[in-house]
Amino acid sequence: MGRVIRSQRKGRGSVFTSHTTTRKGAAKHRVLDIAERRNYIKGVVTEIVHDPGRGAPLARVTFRDPIRYKLSKQLFVAAEGTYSGQFIYAGRKATLVVGNIKPLGEMPEGTIVCCVEEVRTGRVGRDGQTVVVQAHHRASTATGASASTSAGQASQLTMGGTQRVLYTILPQLGGAGSAIWSGHWSGRCSNHAAHQPPPNQAAIQGGLDPTSRPASQPAVSAPEVSHRSRFLPPVFVPVQKVGDRGTLARASGDYAIVVAHNPDAGITRIKLPSGSKKVVSSNCRATIGQVGGGGRTEKPMLKAGRAFHKYRVKRNCWPKVRGVAMNPVEHPHGGGNHQHVGHATTVCRSAPPGQKVGLIAARRTGRLRGTTGVKVDKE
């Protein structure tokens, strides 16, 4: 039996945990409030700080609390050109100036932004309520074929324990920002005309009888539909999580580009630093400009001491010994009279942990030869 290899030891943590003692804090946008939703709020950059382990500079911005008599200090990812003493405006009616924070829907196409919020599936809001799709009703045709999107549809959902029936035309499932619900209901309807409401979600979380229902929460039944109607299978659909305080384009020198808007659907298409396109809600906020500290990787290390100090504040991942330089007992690639693997480096997804090194579940290997055609986006 061989030794526990490095990838297995990293899973336990121990000496491989990240070094966070000297870090300045999490860099995020302000918590979304009424001031940013309808107008703007003004802050001042007090200082530009370096966060150990992070390539991008950070800016400490001081705001006046809109409710209480005190100052609110925030830590933002500094856009290139931000300086101490600069006024930062955050909100829907903020001006289009580098460093300000605005919703994507209020920016013209072609704007360079960073620290962009995104749309995710899961919990909504700060209170952790989950919106759960309980069932869908869609009228089918007389031949039993699937109905078109223009047919009458309705959905029953639970938000924070309160059940509602929405008579609406469901957007195309899977598109980011196309719906505001998430989750699924594992139950099936035994009657095509109506069904009993699902158990009380709040009671389940509180450890009570799931069949009980608060007095302020009346029982809601599904809408009456014909016997030809059918139920769609419960599905996960994207939830509009505006206010996650920035998750995209945050590394030094990175930026995203606003490509196009769809005011009818309330979505915006952006181009990420990787070159891929992503559709997010137009209410997602972003910082105008690109992240500072660009060109950081263009300067060579030149000596091992600089690499040592670079990774000392990050985590224990340097220096990294190659597998072929080890003994057979320490790594699947070790051993032999010469430093060579001796077998295919691809390994299946279901391999045991001590064998799972190399190209894991690789779809292809080798060099990328030739040219790939550029796909023209049809906006």
C-alpha positions as CSV (number, residue, x, y, z in Angstrom):
1,M,0.0,0.0,0.0
2,G,1.4,3.4,-1.0
3,R,1.6,6.6,1.0
4,V,-1.2,9.2,1.1
5,I,-0.4,11.4,-1.9
6,R,-0.4,15.2,-1.8
7,S,-3.9,15.6,-3.4
8,Q,-5.3,13.5,-0.6
9,R,-3.6,15.4,2.1
10,K,-4.9,18.7,0.7
11,G,-8.5,17.5,1.2
12,R,-8.0,17.3,5.0
13,G,-6.9,21.0,5.3
14,S,-4.3,21.1,8.0
15,V,-1.2,23.0,6.7
16,F,-3.0,23.5,3.3
17,T,-5.6,26.0,4.5
18,S,-5.5,29.5,3.2
19,H,-3.6,32.2,5.1
20,T,-6.1,34.9,6.0
21,T,-4.5,36.5,9.1
22,T,-3.2,39.7,7.4
23,R,-6.0,40.2,4.9
24,K,-8.0,43.5,5.1
25,G,-11.4,42.1,4.5
26,A,-14.0,41.1,1.9
27,A,-14.3,43.6,-1.0
28,K,-18.0,44.0,-1.8
29,H,-20.5,46.6,-2.9
30,R,-22.8,48.3,-0.4
31,V,-25.8,46.3,0.8
32,L,-28.5,47.2,-1.7
33,D,-30.9,49.7,0.0
34,I,-33.6,52.2,-1.1
35,A,-31.0,54.9,-1.6
36,E,-29.3,53.0,-4.4
37,R,-32.5,51.6,-5.8
38,R,-34.1,55.0,-6.5
39,N,-31.4,57.6,-6.3
40,Y,-27.7,57.6,-5.3
41,I,-25.5,57.9,-2.2
42,K,-22.2,59.8,-2.0
43,G,-19.0,58.5,-0.4
44,V,-15.4,59.5,-0.3
45,V,-12.3,57.4,-0.9
46,T,-10.2,57.7,2.3
47,E,-7.3,55.5,1.3
48,I,-6.1,52.9,-1.3
49,V,-4.8,49.8,0.5
50,H,-3.0,46.7,-0.5
51,D,-4.6,43.4,0.5
52,P,-2.0,40.6,1.0
53,G,-2.6,37.7,-1.3
54,R,-4.7,39.8,-3.7
55,G,-3.4,41.4,-6.9
56,A,-6.0,44.1,-7.1
57,P,-5.8,47.2,-4.9
58,L,-8.7,48.0,-2.6
59,A,-10.3,51.3,-1.7
60,R,-11.7,52.3,1.6
61,V,-14.8,54.4,1.0
62,T,-16.7,56.2,3.8
63,F,-20.4,56.8,3.4
64,R,-22.9,58.6,5.7
65,D,-25.4,56.1,7.1
66,P,-28.8,56.9,5.5
67,I,-30.7,55.9,8.7
68,R,-28.5,56.5,11.8
69,Y,-26.1,59.3,12.7
70,K,-22.8,57.5,12.0
71,L,-20.4,56.7,9.2
72,S,-20.4,53.5,7.2
73,K,-17.0,52.3,5.9
74,Q,-16.9,50.0,2.9
75,L,-14.1,48.1,1.2
76,F,-14.4,48.2,-2.6
77,V,-12.3,46.7,-5.4
78,A,-10.5,49.8,-6.7
79,A,-11.0,50.7,-10.3
80,E,-8.0,51.9,-12.3
81,G,-7.7,55.7,-11.7
82,T,-9.3,55.7,-8.3
83,Y,-7.5,58.1,-5.9
84,S,-7.8,59.0,-2.2
85,G,-10.2,61.9,-1.7
86,Q,-12.2,61.0,-4.8
87,F,-16.0,61.1,-4.4
88,I,-17.8,57.8,-5.2
89,Y,-21.5,57.8,-6.2
90,A,-23.4,54.6,-5.9
91,G,-27.0,54.2,-7.2
92,R,-29.3,54.2,-10.1
93,K,-28.9,58.0,-10.8
94,A,-25.1,58.1,-10.4
95,T,-23.2,59.6,-13.2
96,L,-21.2,57.5,-15.7
97,V,-17.7,58.2,-14.2
98,V,-14.9,55.7,-13.5
99,G,-15.3,54.4,-10.0
100,N,-19.0,55.0,-9.6
101,I,-21.5,52.1,-9.1
102,K,-24.6,51.8,-11.2
103,P,-27.0,49.1,-12.4
104,L,-26.1,47.6,-15.7
105,G,-29.4,48.6,-17.2
106,E,-28.5,52.3,-16.7
107,M,-25.3,52.0,-18.6
108,P,-24.9,52.4,-22.4
109,E,-23.7,49.5,-24.5
110,G,-20.0,49.2,-24.7
111,T,-19.4,50.4,-21.2
112,I,-16.3,48.8,-19.5
113,V,-17.3,47.6,-16.0
114,C,-15.9,45.4,-13.2
115,C,-17.0,43.8,-10.0
116,V,-20.3,42.8,-11.6
117,E,-23.2,41.2,-9.7
118,E,-24.7,38.1,-11.3
119,V,-27.9,36.0,-11.3
120,R,-27.8,32.7,-9.4
121,T,-30.2,30.0,-8.4
122,G,-30.9,29.5,-4.7
123,R,-31.7,31.7,-1.8
124,V,-33.2,35.1,-2.2
125,G,-32.6,38.2,-0.1
126,R,-30.8,38.6,3.2
127,D,-33.3,36.7,5.3
128,G,-32.5,33.5,3.5
129,Q,-36.0,32.8,2.2
130,T,-36.2,30.3,-0.7
131,V,-38.7,30.6,-3.5
132,V,-39.9,27.1,-4.4
133,V,-41.8,26.3,-7.5
134,Q,-44.5,23.9,-6.4
135,A,-46.3,23.0,-9.7
136,H,-47.0,24.3,-13.2
137,H,-50.3,24.2,-15.1
138,R,-50.1,24.4,-18.9
139,A,-53.0,23.9,-21.2
140,S,-52.3,21.2,-23.8
141,T,-53.7,20.9,-27.3
142,A,-56.5,18.5,-28.1
143,T,-54.1,16.1,-29.7
144,G,-52.1,15.8,-26.5
145,A,-49.1,17.7,-27.9
146,S,-47.1,20.1,-25.8
147,A,-48.7,23.6,-25.6
148,S,-46.9,26.7,-27.0
149,T,-45.7,29.5,-24.8
150,S,-48.8,31.6,-25.8
151,A,-51.1,29.1,-24.1
152,G,-52.7,29.8,-20.7
153,Q,-50.3,28.9,-17.9
154,A,-50.2,29.1,-14.2
155,S,-47.6,28.4,-11.5
156,Q,-48.0,27.7,-7.8
157,L,-45.0,28.6,-5.6
158,T,-44.0,29.1,-2.0
159,M,-42.0,32.1,-0.8
160,G,-41.0,32.1,2.8
161,G,-43.9,29.9,3.8
162,T,-46.5,32.0,1.9
163,Q,-48.1,30.2,-1.0
164,R,-49.3,32.0,-4.1
165,V,-50.7,31.0,-7.4
166,L,-49.4,33.0,-10.3
167,Y,-51.4,33.1,-13.6
168,T,-48.7,34.0,-16.0
169,I,-46.9,33.0,-19.2
170,L,-43.7,31.3,-18.1
171,P,-40.6,32.6,-19.9
172,Q,-38.3,30.2,-21.6
173,L,-36.7,28.0,-18.9
174,G,-33.0,28.2,-18.5
175,G,-32.4,31.8,-19.6
176,A,-30.7,33.8,-16.9
177,G,-33.0,36.3,-15.3
178,S,-36.0,34.7,-17.0
179,A,-37.8,33.9,-13.8
180,I,-37.7,34.7,-10.1
181,W,-38.3,31.2,-8.7
182,S,-36.0,28.4,-7.6
183,G,-36.3,24.9,-6.3
184,H,-38.6,22.0,-7.0
185,W,-41.4,20.0,-5.4
186,S,-40.9,16.3,-5.4
187,G,-44.6,15.5,-5.1
188,R,-46.8,14.6,-8.1
189,C,-50.5,15.5,-8.6
190,S,-53.0,12.7,-8.4
191,N,-55.8,14.7,-9.9
192,H,-55.4,16.6,-13.2
193,A,-58.1,19.1,-12.2
194,A,-56.7,20.3,-8.8
195,H,-54.4,19.1,-6.1
196,Q,-53.8,19.7,-2.4
197,P,-51.3,22.5,-1.5
198,P,-47.8,21.3,-0.6
199,P,-46.7,21.1,3.1
200,N,-46.0,24.2,5.0
201,Q,-42.3,24.9,4.4
202,A,-42.0,27.2,7.5
203,A,-43.5,24.5,9.7
204,I,-41.0,22.0,8.4
205,Q,-38.1,24.3,9.2
206,G,-39.5,24.9,12.7
207,G,-39.8,21.2,13.5
208,L,-43.7,21.4,13.6
209,D,-46.3,19.4,11.8
210,P,-45.9,20.1,8.1
211,T,-49.7,19.8,7.5
212,S,-50.3,22.8,9.9
213,R,-50.8,26.2,8.4
214,P,-50.6,29.6,10.0
215,A,-53.9,31.4,10.5
216,S,-52.7,34.3,8.3
217,Q,-51.9,31.9,5.5
218,P,-55.1,30.6,3.8
219,A,-55.0,27.3,1.9
220,V,-54.4,27.8,-1.8
221,S,-55.5,25.3,-4.3
222,A,-54.4,25.0,-7.9
223,P,-56.5,26.7,-10.6
224,E,-59.3,24.8,-12.1
225,V,-58.3,23.5,-15.5
226,S,-59.7,21.1,-18.0
227,H,-59.1,17.3,-17.9
228,R,-56.8,17.7,-21.0
229,S,-54.3,19.8,-19.1
230,R,-51.2,18.3,-17.8
231,F,-48.5,19.1,-15.2
232,L,-45.0,20.0,-16.2
233,P,-42.3,18.2,-14.2
234,P,-40.9,20.3,-11.3
235,V,-37.7,22.0,-12.5
236,F,-35.1,24.4,-11.2
237,V,-35.2,27.8,-12.8
238,P,-32.9,30.8,-12.3
239,V,-33.7,33.1,-9.5
240,Q,-33.0,36.8,-9.7
241,K,-30.5,37.4,-7.0
242,V,-29.7,41.1,-7.3
243,G,-27.6,42.3,-4.5
244,D,-24.9,39.7,-4.1
245,R,-22.5,42.6,-4.0
246,G,-20.2,41.7,-6.9
247,T,-18.7,38.4,-8.1
248,L,-17.5,38.8,-11.7
249,A,-14.4,40.6,-13.1
250,R,-12.6,41.2,-9.8
251,A,-9.0,40.2,-10.5
252,S,-6.3,42.8,-11.2
253,G,-6.7,44.3,-14.7
254,D,-10.0,42.5,-15.5
255,Y,-13.1,44.1,-16.9
256,A,-16.4,43.1,-18.5
257,I,-18.1,44.9,-21.4
258,V,-21.8,45.7,-21.6
259,V,-22.8,44.1,-25.0
260,A,-26.6,44.6,-25.3
261,H,-29.8,45.3,-23.3
262,N,-33.2,43.8,-23.5
263,P,-35.5,46.2,-21.7
264,D,-38.6,44.1,-22.2
265,A,-37.1,41.1,-20.4
266,G,-35.0,43.2,-18.0
267,I,-31.8,41.4,-18.9
268,T,-28.3,42.6,-20.0
269,R,-25.7,40.6,-22.0
270,I,-22.1,41.2,-20.9
271,K,-18.8,39.9,-22.1
272,L,-16.6,38.4,-19.4
273,P,-12.8,38.6,-19.2
274,S,-12.6,35.0,-20.5
275,G,-14.4,36.1,-23.7
276,S,-17.6,34.2,-23.0
277,K,-21.0,36.0,-22.9
278,K,-23.3,35.9,-19.9
279,V,-26.8,37.2,-19.5
280,V,-27.6,38.8,-16.2
281,S,-30.4,41.0,-14.8
282,S,-30.3,44.7,-15.7
283,N,-30.6,45.5,-12.0
284,C,-27.2,43.9,-11.3
285,R,-24.8,46.6,-10.1
286,A,-21.2,47.1,-11.4
287,T,-18.3,49.5,-11.0
288,I,-17.5,51.6,-14.0
289,G,-14.0,51.0,-15.3
290,Q,-11.5,48.2,-15.1
291,V,-9.9,46.8,-12.0
292,G,-6.6,48.4,-11.0
293,G,-3.3,46.6,-10.9
294,G,-3.3,45.5,-14.6
295,G,-0.2,44.0,-16.1
296,R,0.9,42.4,-12.9
297,T,1.7,39.1,-14.5
298,E,3.9,40.6,-17.2
299,K,6.8,41.2,-14.8
300,P,8.9,38.1,-14.5
301,M,9.6,36.5,-11.1
302,L,13.4,36.2,-11.8
303,K,14.1,34.6,-8.4
304,A,12.6,32.1,-6.1
305,G,12.4,34.5,-3.2
306,R,9.7,36.5,-4.9
307,A,7.7,33.4,-5.6
308,F,8.1,32.5,-1.9
309,H,6.7,35.8,-0.7
310,K,3.9,35.7,-3.3
311,Y,2.5,32.4,-2.1
312,R,3.4,32.8,1.6
313,V,0.4,35.1,2.1
314,K,-1.9,32.9,-0.1
315,R,-1.6,29.3,0.8
316,N,0.8,26.4,1.0
317,C,1.1,25.6,-2.7
318,W,4.7,26.4,-3.5
319,P,7.1,24.9,-4.3
320,K,5.3,22.0,-6.1
321,V,7.3,18.8,-6.6
322,R,6.5,17.0,-9.9
323,G,5.1,13.6,-9.7
324,V,7.7,12.0,-11.9
325,A,10.4,13.2,-9.6
326,M,8.9,11.2,-6.7
327,N,9.3,7.6,-5.7
328,P,6.7,5.0,-6.7
329,V,5.3,4.9,-3.2
330,E,4.6,8.6,-3.2
331,H,2.9,9.2,-6.5
332,P,1.4,7.1,-9.4
333,H,3.8,8.9,-11.8
334,G,6.9,8.2,-9.7
335,G,9.8,5.7,-10.1
336,G,11.7,4.4,-13.1
337,N,15.2,4.8,-14.4
338,H,14.2,8.1,-16.1
339,Q,11.7,10.7,-15.2
340,H,8.8,9.5,-17.2
341,V,5.2,8.6,-16.4
342,G,5.3,5.2,-18.2
343,H,1.5,5.1,-18.8
344,A,-1.4,7.2,-19.9
345,T,-1.9,10.3,-17.8
346,T,-5.6,10.3,-18.3
347,V,-7.7,8.8,-15.4
348,C,-11.4,8.2,-15.1
349,R,-13.7,10.2,-12.9
350,S,-14.4,7.2,-10.7
351,A,-10.8,6.5,-9.9
352,P,-9.9,6.1,-6.2
353,P,-8.3,9.2,-4.6
354,G,-4.8,7.7,-4.5
355,Q,-4.9,7.2,-8.2
356,K,-6.7,10.3,-9.3
357,V,-3.9,12.4,-10.7
358,G,-3.1,13.7,-14.1
359,L,-5.7,14.5,-16.7
360,I,-8.9,13.7,-14.8
361,A,-11.9,12.7,-17.1
362,A,-10.3,14.4,-20.1
363,R,-12.5,14.7,-23.1
364,R,-9.4,15.3,-25.3
365,T,-5.6,15.6,-24.9
366,G,-2.7,17.0,-26.8
367,R,-2.1,20.3,-28.4
368,L,-4.8,22.5,-29.9
369,R,-3.7,22.6,-33.5
370,G,-5.2,24.6,-36.3
371,T,-7.5,27.6,-36.1
372,T,-11.0,27.8,-34.8
373,G,-13.7,29.8,-36.5
374,V,-14.9,32.9,-34.8
375,K,-18.6,32.7,-33.9
376,V,-20.5,35.8,-34.9
377,D,-23.0,36.8,-32.2
378,K,-26.5,37.5,-33.5
379,E,-27.6,40.3,-31.3
